[in-house]
C-alpha cells in the first residue's frame, strides 16, 4: 500500500512540472508575437510618436482660413443633418397615419374596451351601440339649463314647429299631455310659435338668430322645416341627451319611452307596411338573358322614417347629423332620402360608410298612416290593438286624419276612420 501511494504522488508531481514548462513556453511565444500587449494599439511605438509629432506640427501651422472653412463645413453638415431629421419625422408621421388607416377597426375596438378572447360557438355577441360622448355644456349654456329642467333620465321628445303648423301642433301637444309625458320640448322657429307655446304651457326653446336657418324656419313648409332638424339636434346630442325626434303630424296614444330598446345609435319608425317591407327581405331579380345565372338575389328594406326616430348621443349619431345637414346644404334633396343613404350605404371606393348601429321600431306600435288606413282599420283583430303613436306621413290631408285618429283611439268612435280613402286624392 505504501509503495502504491508513493507511485501515485510521483506521477502527479511530474504532471504539474510538465504543465509549468508548457505554460512558460506559450508565454514566450505570445511575448514575441505581441510585444505591445494583446489589446494594445496596432501601431508600433515609433509610428505613434510620428503621428503625434505630425498632429502637433499641423495644429501649430493651421491657418485661419482653414479654420473658417472647417467651421463652415461643420455648419453645413449640421443644417443637412437637421433637414434629414425633419424628413425622418415627416416620414414617420406619414407611416403612422398609414398604419392608423390600415388598422382602424382594431383601434376602434381598443378604444371601446379591452380585447377579449372569443367564447364558444353561439355565445359571441357584438356591441349594439357606441359609447356616449362627454357632455359639453359650453356649446349652449342656455339650452343646457332648459334640458336640465325638462329631460327625464337624460332623454326627451323634441319637435320643430313654425306658425304654418299651428293647428297640428295643438293636436300634437294636447295628446302628449293627455298621455302624461312631461319630458318634451318644442323648438320654436318663429316668434308666433314661441308665444303660442308659452301661452299654452308647452315647454319651448327658441334658438339664437341664425339667418341660414331662420329664413327657412319662417317660410318653409313641412319638408323644408323637417330638413332643419339635423342641424338643430346636434347641440342636444353634444350636451349628452338622447332625443326622440318627432314631426308635428304625429298623434301620441301611449308613452313611447316605455317601448324603446335603447340598444342602437338610431332607433327609427319605418315606412314599411308589413314584416317584409319593414324588416327587410330577399328580393330576387330575374334577368332571363343571363341563362343559368338569370336570378340575382338582392336585399331590400323600406326606408327609416326621418320624422320619428330615437337617437343617442354617440359619435356615429353626431356624424350622421353632420353628414345629412352638409348634403342638404349643398344638394336639392329630400331629407329622408339622404338620411337613409347615409345610414345604409356601405363603404366603397371613394366613400366611407357610417358605422352607426340601427334598429327598426315595431310597425304596429309605431304606426305610419299607410299601415293604419290600408290594413289595420279593415282588420277586426288589428283594430283592437292600441299603437304607441300614429304618424300621418303617407297622406297630405294631415290635420283631419289626426283628428279622426284621436276620435277612433281616444274617444272610441269606431267609424271615425271610415270616410278616408286608402291613399290621397292626387
C-alpha positions in Angstrom: 0.0 0.0 0.0 2.8 2.4 0.9 4.6 1.7 -2.4 1.5 2.3 -4.5 0.9 5.7 -2.7 4.4 6.9 -3.4 4.0 5.9 -7.1 0.7 8.0 -7.4 2.3 11.0 -5.8 5.3 10.7 -8.2 3.1 10.7 -11.3 1.1 13.7 -10.0 4.2 15.7 -9.4 5.6 15.0 -12.9 2.3 16.2 -14.5 2.5 19.5 -12.6 6.0 20.1 -13.8 5.1 19.4 -17.4 2.2 21.9 -17.1 4.5 24.6 -15.8 7.0 24.0 -18.7 4.2 24.3 -21.3 2.9 27.5 -19.7 6.3 29.1 -19.8 6.8 28.1 -23.5 3.4 29.5 -24.5 4.1 32.8 -22.6 7.3 33.2 -24.6 5.6 32.7 -27.9 2.9 35.3 -27.1 5.5 37.8 -25.8 7.4 37.5 -29.1 4.2 37.7 -31.3 2.5 40.6 -29.4 5.3 42.8 -28.0 2.8 45.7 -27.3 0.3 43.6 -25.5 -2.8 41.6 -26.5 -5.3 44.6 -26.5 -2.9 47.5 -27.3 -2.8 49.7 -30.4 -1.9 48.1 -33.7 0.5 51.0 -34.4 4.2 50.5 -33.5 5.6 52.9 -30.9 7.7 54.8 -33.5 4.6 55.2 -35.7 2.5 56.5 -32.9 5.2 59.0 -31.9 5.4 60.1 -35.6 1.7 60.7 -35.8 1.7 62.6 -32.5 4.5 64.9 -33.8 2.7 65.5 -37.2 -0.5 66.4 -35.4 1.3 68.8 -33.2 3.1 70.4 -36.1 -0.2 70.6 -38.1 -2.1 72.3 -35.3 0.6 74.8 -34.8 0.7 75.7 -38.5 -3.1 75.7 -39.2 -4.2 78.9 -41.0 -7.2 81.0 -40.0 -8.7 80.4 -43.5 -8.6 76.7 -43.0 -10.2 77.0 -39.6 -13.1 79.1 -41.0 -13.5 76.6 -43.8 -13.8 73.8 -41.3 -16.3 75.7 -39.3 -18.4 76.4 -42.5 -18.3 72.7 -43.3 -19.5 71.8 -39.8 -22.3 74.3 -40.1 -23.4 73.0 -43.5 -23.3 69.4 -42.2 -25.4 70.5 -39.2 -28.0 72.0 -41.4 -28.1 68.9 -43.6 -28.5 66.8 -40.5 -31.4 68.9 -39.2 -33.1 68.6 -42.6 -32.6 64.9 -42.7 -34.1 64.6 -39.2 -37.1 66.7 -40.3 -37.6 64.4 -43.2 -37.4 61.3 -40.9 -40.0 62.9 -38.7 -42.3 63.6 -41.6 -42.0 60.1 -43.0 -42.6 58.6 -39.5 -45.8 60.7 -39.2 -47.0 59.5 -42.7 -46.2 55.9 -41.7 -48.2 56.3 -38.5 -51.2 57.7 -40.4 -51.0 54.9 -42.9 -50.9 52.3 -40.1 -53.9 54.0 -38.5 -55.9 53.8 -41.7 -54.9 50.3 -42.3 -55.8 49.1 -38.8 -58.7 51.5 -38.0 -61.1 48.7 -37.0 -58.6 47.3 -34.5 -58.0 50.7 -33.0 -61.8 51.3 -32.6 -62.1 48.0 -30.7 -59.2 49.1 -28.4 -60.9 52.4 -27.7 -64.2 50.7 -26.8 -62.5 48.5 -24.3 -60.0 45.7 -23.6 -59.7 42.9 -26.1 -61.4 39.6 -25.3 -60.9 36.0 -26.3 -63.6 34.5 -28.4 -66.1 32.4 -26.5 -67.7 29.1 -27.5 -69.8 28.8 -30.7 -73.1 30.6 -30.4 -72.1 32.7 -27.4 -70.4 35.6 -29.1 -72.4 38.9 -29.2 -71.0 42.2 -30.7 -71.7 45.6 -29.3 -75.0 47.0 -30.4 -74.2 50.7 -29.8 -71.3 53.0 -29.2 -70.2 54.9 -26.0 -71.9 58.2 -25.4 -70.0 61.4 -25.8 -68.8 63.5 -22.9 -71.4 66.3 -22.4 -70.1 69.8 -23.2 -72.4 72.5 -21.7 -70.2 75.3 -23.2 -71.8 74.5 -26.6 -75.1 76.1 -25.5 -75.4 77.0 -21.8 -79.0 78.4 -22.2 -80.2 75.2 -23.8 -78.3 73.1 -21.2 -80.3 74.8 -18.5 -83.6 74.2 -20.2 -82.8 70.5 -20.8 -81.8 70.0 -17.2 -85.3 71.0 -16.2 -87.3 69.3 -18.9 -85.5 66.0 -19.6 -86.1 62.8 -17.7 -83.2 60.3 -17.5 -81.2 62.4 -20.0 -83.8 61.9 -22.7 -86.7 63.9 -24.2 -89.1 64.3 -27.2 -88.1 67.2 -29.4 -90.2 68.7 -32.2 -89.6 71.6 -34.6 -92.5 73.9 -35.4 -93.4 77.2 -37.0 -96.7 79.0 -37.3 -97.6 77.1 -40.5 -98.3 74.0 -38.5 -100.1 75.6 -35.5 -103.3 73.5 -35.8 -101.3 70.3 -35.9 -99.1 71.5 -33.0 -102.2 71.8 -30.9 -103.3 68.2 -31.5 -99.7 67.0 -31.0 -99.2 68.8 -27.7 -102.7 68.0 -26.4 -102.2 64.3 -26.8 -98.7 64.3 -25.3 -100.1 65.9 -22.2 -103.1 63.5 -22.1 -100.7 60.5 -22.1 -98.8 62.0 -19.2 -95.5 62.7 -21.0 -93.6 65.5 -19.3 -90.2 65.3 -21.0 -90.8 67.1 -24.3 -89.7 70.3 -25.9 -90.8 72.4 -28.9 -88.1 74.2 -30.8 -90.0 77.3 -32.0 -88.8 78.5 -35.4 -90.6 81.9 -35.1 -91.9 84.3 -32.5 -95.6 83.4 -33.0 -94.9 79.7 -32.2 -92.8 80.6 -29.2 -95.6 82.8 -27.9 -98.2 80.1 -28.5 -96.2 77.6 -26.5 -95.7 79.9 -23.6 -99.4 80.7 -23.5 -100.4 77.1 -23.6 -97.8 75.8 -21.1 -95.8 73.9 -23.6 -92.0 73.7 -22.9 -90.3 75.7 -25.6 -86.9 76.7 -26.8 -86.2 79.4 -29.3 -82.7 79.4 -30.9 -80.5 82.4 -31.2 -80.8 84.3 -34.5 -79.2 82.4 -37.5 -80.1 83.7 -40.9 -79.2 80.4 -42.6 -81.9 78.6 -40.5 -84.3 81.5 -39.8 -85.1 82.1 -43.5 -86.3 78.5 -43.9 -87.9 78.4 -40.5 -90.1 81.4 -41.1 -91.4 80.5 -44.5 -90.7 76.8 -45.0 -93.3 74.1 -45.4 -93.3 70.7 -43.7 -90.5 69.2 -45.7 -88.3 72.3 -45.6 -88.7 72.6 -41.8 -88.1 68.8 -41.5 -84.6 69.3 -43.0 -83.6 71.8 -40.3 -83.8 69.3 -37.5 -80.4 67.7 -38.4 -78.7 70.9 -37.7 -80.7 71.8 -34.6 -80.4 68.4 -33.0 -76.6 68.4 -32.9 -76.5 70.6 -29.8 -78.8 68.3 -27.9 -76.5 65.4 -28.5 -73.4 67.4 -27.7 -75.0 68.2 -24.4 -75.3 64.5 -23.7 -79.1 64.0 -24.2 -80.8 61.2 -26.1 -83.6 62.7 -28.3 -86.8 61.2 -29.6 -87.3 63.4 -32.7 -91.0 63.8 -33.6 -92.6 65.6 -36.5 -95.8 67.5 -35.7 -98.1 65.3 -37.7 -98.0 62.6 -35.1 -100.6 61.5 -32.6 -99.3 60.2 -29.3 -101.5 57.4 -27.7 -99.0 55.9 -25.2 -95.7 56.9 -23.7 -93.1 55.9 -26.3 -90.2 55.8 -23.7 -91.8 52.6 -22.3 -91.3 50.8 -25.6 -87.8 51.8 -26.7 -84.9 49.3 -26.7 -82.1 51.9 -26.5 -79.6 49.3 -27.8 -78.7 51.2 -31.0 -77.4 54.5 -32.1 -80.5 55.1 -34.1 -83.9 53.5 -33.4 -86.4 54.6 -36.1 -90.0 54.2 -37.3 -90.3 52.5 -40.6 -92.2 53.5 -43.8 -92.7 49.8 -44.3 -96.3 48.3 -44.0 -95.7 44.6 -43.3 -92.9 42.3 -42.0 -91.1 42.1 -45.3 -91.0 45.8 -46.1 -90.4 47.0 -42.6 -87.7 44.5 -41.5 -86.1 43.5 -44.8 -86.4 40.7 -47.4 -84.5 38.8 -50.1 -85.7 40.3 -53.4 -84.8 38.1 -56.4 -84.1 39.9 -59.7 -84.9 37.9 -62.8 -82.8 38.5 -65.9 -83.6 35.7 -68.5 -80.8 36.7 -70.8 -78.3 35.5 -68.3 -79.5 31.9 -68.7 -78.3 29.7 -65.8 -77.5 32.8 -63.7 -80.7 34.6 -64.5 -81.7 35.0 -60.8 -79.8 37.6 -58.8 -80.6 37.9 -55.1 -80.8 41.4 -53.6 -81.6 42.6 -50.1 -84.3 45.2 -49.7 -85.8 47.2 -46.8 -88.2 50.1 -46.8 -86.7 53.4 -45.5 -86.5 54.6 -42.0 -88.9 57.5 -41.3 -86.9 60.6 -40.6 -89.9 62.2 -38.9 -89.8 59.9 -35.9 -86.6 58.3 -34.5 -84.7 57.9 -31.3 -81.0 59.0 -31.5 -78.4 58.5 -28.8 -75.5 61.0 -28.1 -72.7 59.0 -29.7 -70.0 59.9 -32.2 -71.7 58.0 -35.1 -75.0 59.7 -34.3 -73.5 63.1 -34.5 -71.6 62.2 -37.6 -74.9 61.1 -39.2 -76.5 64.5 -38.4 -73.4 66.3 -39.8 -73.4 64.3 -43.0 -77.1 64.8 -43.6 -77.0 68.6 -42.8 -74.0 69.1 -45.0 -75.6 67.3 -48.0 -78.9 69.1 -47.6 -77.0 72.5 -47.6 -75.3 71.6 -50.9 -78.0 69.5 -52.7 -81.6 69.8 -53.6 -82.6 66.5 -51.9 -85.3 65.1 -49.7 -84.0 64.9 -46.1 -85.5 61.4 -45.6 -83.7 60.0 -48.7 -80.4 61.5 -47.6 -80.9 60.3 -44.0 -81.3 56.7 -45.2 -78.5 56.8 -47.7 -76.0 57.9 -45.0 -77.3 55.2 -42.6 -77.3 52.3 -45.0 -74.8 52.8 -47.8 -71.6 50.7 -47.1 -68.1 51.8 -47.6 -66.9 51.5 -51.2 -64.1 53.1 -53.4 -64.3 56.9 -52.8 -66.8 56.7 -50.0 -66.6 55.8 -46.3 -69.8 54.5 -44.9 -71.2 55.4 -41.5 -70.6 52.9 -38.7 -73.9 53.5 -36.8 -75.9 50.7 -35.3 -79.7 50.9 -36.1 -83.0 49.3 -35.1 -86.4 49.3 -36.7 -89.3 50.0 -34.5 -92.3 47.7 -34.3 -94.5 49.0 -37.2 -97.8 48.1 -35.4 -96.7 50.0 -32.2 -95.0 52.9 -34.0 -97.5 53.0 -36.9 -97.4 55.0 -40.1 -100.7 56.1 -41.8 -100.3 53.6 -44.6 -100.5 50.7 -42.1 -103.5 52.3 -40.4 -105.6 53.2 -43.4 -104.6 50.3 -45.7 -104.5 47.4 -43.2 -105.4 48.0 -39.6 -108.8 49.7 -39.9 -110.0 46.9 -42.2 -109.0 44.1 -39.8 -111.2 43.4 -36.8 -108.4 41.9 -34.7 -105.8 44.6 -35.6 -108.3 47.3 -34.8 -108.2 46.2 -31.2 -104.5 46.9 -30.9 -103.6 50.3 -29.5 -100.4 51.8 -31.1 -98.0 54.0 -29.2 -98.0 56.7 -31.9 -99.6 57.1 -35.3 -97.7 59.2 -37.9 -99.7 60.7 -40.7 -96.8 60.7 -43.1 -98.4 59.0 -46.1 -101.3 61.5 -46.5 -101.3 65.2 -47.3 -104.6 65.8 -45.5 -102.8 65.5 -42.2 -105.0 67.6 -39.8 -108.4 66.0 -40.5 -106.8 62.5 -40.3 -105.1 63.4 -37.0 -108.5 64.4 -35.6 -110.0 61.2 -36.8 -107.3 59.1 -35.2 -108.0 60.8 -31.9 -111.7 60.1 -32.3 -111.1 56.4 -33.0 -108.4 55.6 -30.4 -109.2 58.1 -27.7 -112.9 58.7 -27.9 -113.8 55.2 -29.2 -115.7 56.3 -32.3 -115.5 53.1 -34.3 -116.3 54.6 -37.7 -114.1 57.7 -37.4 -111.6 56.3 -39.9 -114.1 55.0 -42.5 -114.6 58.2 -44.5 -111.0 58.5 -45.7 -109.6 56.9 -48.9 -106.7 54.5 -48.5 -104.4 56.9 -50.4 -104.8 60.5 -51.3 -106.9 62.1 -54.0 -103.9 63.2 -56.0 
